[in-house]
Amino acid sequence: MTVTVITLLKRREGMSVEDFRAYYESRHRVIGEKVLAGYATRYVRRFLSPMDGTDLPFDHDVVMEIDFPDAA
């Protein structure tokens, strides 16, 4: 049975959306792909933008989804 882990991530205070996305793609994603290689069957990230255009402190910036073949 596939296990899906969903994580909501928020950028550091004071970091722009553009800087966060660039950092995520150039560093965080690369580390994640190395660590997950051989374990995860799917790794997807979905960058979020506020629907009303207002960036509030509690809004998340990315949803990370990782599928594993089983709980082990």
DOLUMFI-364419 format. One line per field, with one value per residue: x, y, z of N, C-alpha, C, O, CB in turn; residue number from 0. Coordinates in Angstrom, 1 decimal. Glycine has a CB too. Layout:
<rs>
n.x <- c(X; ...)
n.y <- c(Y; ...)
n.z <- c(Z; ...)
ca.x <- c(X; ...)
ca.y <- c(Y; ...)
ca.z <- c(Z; ...)
c.x <- c(X; ...)
c.y <- c(Y; ...)
c.z <- c(Z; ...)
o.x <- c(X; ...)
o.y <- c(Y; ...)
o.z <- c(Z; ...)
cb.x <- c(X; ...)
cb.y <- c(Y; ...)
cb.z <- c(Z; ...)
num <- c(NUM; ...)
</rs>
This chain:
<rs>
n.x <- c(0.8; 0.7; 2.2; 1.7; 3.3; 2.7; 3.8; 3.8; 5.5; 7.1; 8.6; 11.5; 11.2; 11.1; 12.3; 12.0; 9.4; 10.4; 13.1; 12.9; 11.8; 13.8; 15.9; 14.8; 14.5; 17.2; 18.7; 17.2; 15.5; 17.4; 18.9; 16.8; 16.0; 18.4; 18.5; 16.0; 16.3; 15.8; 14.1; 11.7; 8.8; 7.6; 8.0; 6.8; 6.4; 4.5; 4.2; 2.7; 0.4; -1.1; -4.6; -6.0; -4.0; -2.8; -0.1; 0.1; 1.4; 0.9; 0.4; 1.3; 4.1; 4.8; 3.7; 4.7; 4.9; 5.4; 5.7; 5.8; 6.5; 5.5; 4.9; 7.2)
n.y <- c(-1.2; 2.1; 4.9; 8.2; 11.2; 14.4; 17.6; 20.9; 23.8; 26.9; 29.9; 31.6; 34.4; 37.6; 36.7; 36.8; 35.7; 34.9; 34.5; 32.4; 30.3; 30.0; 29.1; 26.8; 25.2; 25.0; 24.0; 22.7; 20.9; 19.4; 18.1; 16.7; 14.9; 13.4; 12.1; 10.8; 9.0; 5.8; 5.1; 6.7; 6.8; 8.8; 12.3; 15.4; 18.9; 21.7; 24.9; 27.6; 30.3; 33.2; 33.4; 35.8; 37.5; 38.6; 38.3; 36.6; 36.1; 33.4; 31.9; 29.2; 28.3; 26.2; 23.0; 19.9; 16.7; 13.3; 10.0; 6.7; 3.2; 1.6; 1.4; 0.7)
n.z <- c(0.0; -0.9; 0.7; 1.4; 2.0; 3.1; 3.2; 4.4; 3.6; 4.6; 3.7; 5.1; 7.3; 5.9; 3.5; 0.0; -2.2; -4.7; -4.1; -2.3; -3.9; -5.8; -4.1; -3.0; -5.3; -6.2; -4.0; -1.7; -3.1; -4.5; -2.4; -1.2; -3.3; -3.5; -1.0; -0.9; -3.0; -4.3; -2.3; -2.3; -4.5; -5.8; -6.1; -5.6; -5.9; -5.1; -5.8; -4.0; -4.2; -2.8; -3.2; -3.1; -3.5; -1.3; 0.8; 3.6; 7.0; 7.9; 5.6; 3.5; 1.4; -0.3; -1.2; -0.4; -1.7; -1.1; -2.2; -0.9; -1.3; 0.7; 4.3; 5.5)
ca.x <- c(0.0; 1.4; 2.1; 2.0; 3.6; 2.4; 4.4; 3.6; 6.7; 7.0; 9.9; 11.9; 10.7; 12.0; 12.7; 11.0; 8.9; 11.3; 14.3; 12.5; 11.6; 15.1; 16.6; 14.1; 14.8; 18.6; 19.3; 16.3; 15.1; 18.5; 19.1; 15.7; 16.1; 19.5; 18.1; 14.9; 16.6; 15.7; 13.0; 10.4; 8.4; 7.2; 8.3; 6.2; 6.3; 3.6; 4.4; 1.5; 0.3; -2.4; -5.7; -6.4; -2.8; -2.2; 0.8; 0.0; 2.5; 0.5; 0.3; 2.5; 4.7; 4.9; 3.2; 5.6; 4.2; 6.3; 5.1; 6.6; 5.8; 4.9; 5.3; 8.6)
ca.y <- c(0.0; 3.4; 5.9; 9.6; 12.2; 15.7; 18.6; 22.3; 24.6; 28.3; 30.6; 32.4; 35.7; 38.5; 36.2; 37.0; 34.5; 34.5; 33.9; 31.1; 29.3; 29.7; 28.3; 25.5; 24.4; 24.8; 23.4; 21.8; 19.8; 18.5; 17.3; 15.8; 13.9; 12.5; 11.4; 9.9; 8.1; 4.4; 5.0; 7.3; 6.5; 10.1; 13.5; 16.5; 20.1; 22.6; 26.3; 28.2; 31.8; 33.5; 33.6; 37.2; 38.3; 39.2; 37.4; 36.7; 35.3; 32.0; 31.2; 28.4; 28.6; 25.0; 21.7; 18.8; 15.3; 12.2; 8.7; 5.6; 2.0; 1.0; 2.1; 0.4)
ca.z <- c(0.0; -1.0; 1.8; 0.9; 3.1; 2.6; 4.0; 4.0; 3.9; 4.6; 3.6; 6.2; 7.4; 5.2; 2.3; -1.0; -2.9; -5.8; -3.5; -1.7; -5.0; -6.3; -3.1; -3.0; -6.5; -6.3; -2.9; -1.0; -4.0; -4.8; -1.3; -1.1; -4.3; -3.1; 0.2; -1.2; -4.1; -3.9; -1.3; -2.7; -5.8; -6.4; -5.3; -6.3; -5.1; -5.7; -5.2; -3.8; -4.3; -2.3; -4.3; -3.1; -3.7; -0.1; 1.4; 5.1; 7.7; 8.1; 4.3; 3.1; 0.1; -1.1; -0.7; -0.9; -1.7; -1.4; -2.1; -0.6; -1.7; 1.9; 5.5; 5.9)
c.x <- c(0.9; 1.2; 2.5; 2.2; 3.5; 3.0; 4.2; 4.9; 6.4; 8.4; 10.2; 11.4; 11.6; 12.5; 11.6; 10.6; 9.8; 12.6; 14.1; 12.4; 12.9; 16.0; 16.1; 14.6; 16.3; 19.3; 18.4; 15.9; 16.2; 18.9; 18.0; 15.7; 17.2; 19.1; 17.0; 15.2; 16.6; 14.6; 11.7; 10.1; 7.9; 7.5; 7.8; 6.2; 5.4; 3.7; 3.0; 1.5; -1.1; -3.4; -6.1; -5.2; -2.2; -1.4; 0.8; 1.0; 2.1; 0.3; 1.5; 2.9; 4.8; 4.3; 4.1; 4.9; 5.3; 5.6; 6.1; 5.8; 5.0; 5.4; 6.7; 9.6)
c.y <- c(1.2; 4.3; 7.2; 10.5; 13.5; 16.7; 20.0; 23.1; 26.1; 28.9; 31.3; 33.8; 36.7; 38.0; 36.4; 35.7; 34.0; 33.9; 32.5; 30.0; 29.0; 28.8; 26.9; 24.6; 24.1; 24.0; 22.3; 20.6; 18.8; 17.6; 16.3; 14.6; 12.9; 11.6; 10.4; 8.9; 6.6; 4.1; 5.5; 6.9; 7.7; 11.2; 14.7; 17.7; 21.0; 23.9; 26.9; 29.7; 32.1; 33.9; 35.1; 38.1; 38.9; 38.1; 37.6; 35.8; 33.8; 31.3; 30.4; 28.7; 27.4; 23.8; 20.6; 17.5; 14.3; 10.9; 7.6; 4.3; 1.4; 1.8; 1.8; 1.3)
c.z <- c(0.0; 0.2; 1.2; 2.1; 2.4; 3.6; 3.5; 4.5; 3.8; 4.5; 4.9; 6.2; 6.7; 3.8; 1.2; -1.6; -3.9; -5.2; -2.9; -2.8; -5.6; -5.4; -3.0; -4.1; -6.6; -5.2; -2.2; -1.9; -4.3; -3.6; -1.1; -2.1; -4.0; -2.0; -0.1; -2.3; -3.6; -2.9; -1.8; -4.2; -6.5; -5.5; -6.1; -5.3; -5.9; -5.0; -5.1; -3.9; -3.7; -3.3; -4.3; -3.3; -2.5; 0.6; 2.9; 5.7; 7.8; 6.8; 4.1; 1.7; -0.9; -0.4; -1.3; -0.7; -2.0; -1.2; -1.8; -0.9; -0.5; 3.1; 5.9; 5.2)
o.x <- c(1.8; 0.0; 3.6; 1.4; 4.0; 2.7; 4.3; 5.2; 5.7; 9.3; 9.3; 11.1; 12.9; 13.0; 10.4; 11.2; 10.1; 13.1; 14.9; 13.0; 13.2; 16.6; 16.8; 15.0; 16.7; 20.3; 18.7; 16.0; 16.0; 19.1; 18.3; 15.5; 17.1; 19.3; 17.0; 14.4; 17.2; 14.3; 10.7; 11.0; 7.7; 7.4; 8.3; 5.9; 5.5; 3.4; 2.2; 2.6; -2.0; -3.1; -6.4; -5.4; -1.1; -1.9; 1.3; 1.4; 3.1; 0.1; 2.6; 2.1; 4.8; 4.4; 4.3; 4.4; 6.0; 4.9; 7.2; 4.6; 4.0; 6.3; 7.3; 10.8)
o.y <- c(1.4; 4.4; 7.3; 10.6; 13.8; 16.6; 20.3; 23.0; 26.5; 28.4; 31.7; 34.4; 36.6; 38.8; 36.1; 34.6; 32.8; 32.9; 31.6; 28.9; 27.8; 27.9; 26.0; 23.5; 23.0; 23.4; 21.1; 19.5; 17.6; 16.4; 15.1; 13.5; 11.7; 10.4; 9.3; 7.9; 6.3; 2.9; 4.8; 6.8; 7.7; 11.1; 15.0; 17.6; 21.2; 24.1; 26.8; 30.3; 31.4; 34.6; 35.6; 39.3; 39.6; 37.0; 38.5; 34.8; 33.0; 30.0; 30.8; 29.2; 27.6; 23.7; 20.6; 17.2; 14.4; 10.7; 7.7; 4.3; 0.7; 2.6; 2.6; 1.2)
o.z <- c(0.8; 0.6; 0.6; 3.0; 1.4; 4.8; 2.3; 5.6; 2.9; 5.1; 5.7; 5.1; 6.9; 3.1; 1.5; -1.4; -4.0; -5.7; -3.0; -2.6; -5.9; -5.8; -3.0; -4.0; -7.1; -5.4; -2.2; -1.4; -4.3; -3.8; -0.9; -1.7; -4.3; -2.0; 0.4; -2.5; -2.6; -2.6; -1.8; -5.0; -7.8; -4.2; -7.2; -4.1; -7.1; -3.9; -6.1; -3.6; -4.0; -4.3; -5.3; -3.3; -2.6; 0.9; 3.5; 5.1; 7.9; 6.8; 4.4; 0.9; -2.1; 0.8; -2.5; 0.4; -3.0; -0.2; -2.4; -0.8; -0.7; 3.0; 6.6; 5.4)
cb.x <- c(-1.0; 1.1; 3.0; 0.8; 5.1; 0.9; 5.9; 2.3; 7.8; 6.3; 9.9; 13.5; 10.5; 13.1; 13.1; 11.6; 7.5; 11.7; 14.9; 11.2; 10.7; 15.9; 16.5; 12.6; 14.4; 19.3; 19.6; 15.1; 14.5; 19.7; 19.2; 14.4; 16.3; 20.7; 17.6; 13.7; 17.9; 17.1; 13.4; 10.5; 7.3; 5.7; 9.9; 4.8; 7.7; 2.1; 5.4; 0.9; 0.4; -2.3; -6.9; -7.1; -3.2; -3.4; 2.2; -1.4; 2.7; -0.7; 0.1; 2.1; 6.0; 6.4; 1.7; 7.0; 3.0; 7.5; 4.3; 7.1; 6.7; 5.1; 4.3; 9.0)
cb.y <- c(0.0; 4.1; 5.5; 10.1; 12.0; 16.0; 18.4; 22.9; 24.1; 28.9; 31.5; 32.5; 36.2; 38.9; 34.6; 37.9; 34.8; 35.7; 34.9; 31.2; 29.8; 31.0; 29.0; 25.6; 25.2; 26.1; 24.4; 22.6; 20.4; 19.4; 18.2; 16.5; 14.5; 13.3; 12.3; 10.8; 8.4; 3.9; 5.7; 8.9; 5.4; 10.0; 13.6; 16.2; 20.8; 22.0; 27.1; 27.8; 32.4; 34.7; 32.8; 37.5; 39.5; 39.6; 37.6; 36.3; 35.8; 31.9; 32.3; 26.9; 29.2; 24.8; 21.4; 18.9; 15.2; 12.3; 8.4; 5.6; 1.0; -0.5; 1.7; -1.1)
cb.z <- c(1.2; -2.3; 3.0; 0.0; 3.6; 2.3; 4.2; 4.6; 3.1; 5.9; 2.4; 6.3; 8.9; 6.0; 2.4; -2.2; -3.5; -6.6; -2.4; -1.0; -6.0; -6.6; -1.7; -2.9; -7.8; -6.5; -1.8; -0.5; -5.3; -5.2; 0.0; -1.3; -5.7; -2.8; 1.4; -1.7; -4.8; -3.3; 0.0; -2.6; -5.8; -6.7; -5.0; -6.8; -4.8; -5.6; -6.0; -2.4; -5.7; -1.3; -4.0; -1.8; -4.6; 0.9; 0.9; 5.5; 9.0; 8.9; 3.2; 3.3; 0.2; -1.5; -1.1; -0.1; -2.7; -0.4; -3.4; 0.9; -2.3; 2.0; 6.6; 5.5)
num <- c(0; 1; 2; 3; 4; 5; 6; 7; 8; 9; 10; 11; 12; 13; 14; 15; 16; 17; 18; 19; 20; 21; 22; 23; 24; 25; 26; 27; 28; 29; 30; 31; 32; 33; 34; 35; 36; 37; 38; 39; 40; 41; 42; 43; 44; 45; 46; 47; 48; 49; 50; 51; 52; 53; 54; 55; 56; 57; 58; 59; 60; 61; 62; 63; 64; 65; 66; 67; 68; 69; 70; 71)
</rs>
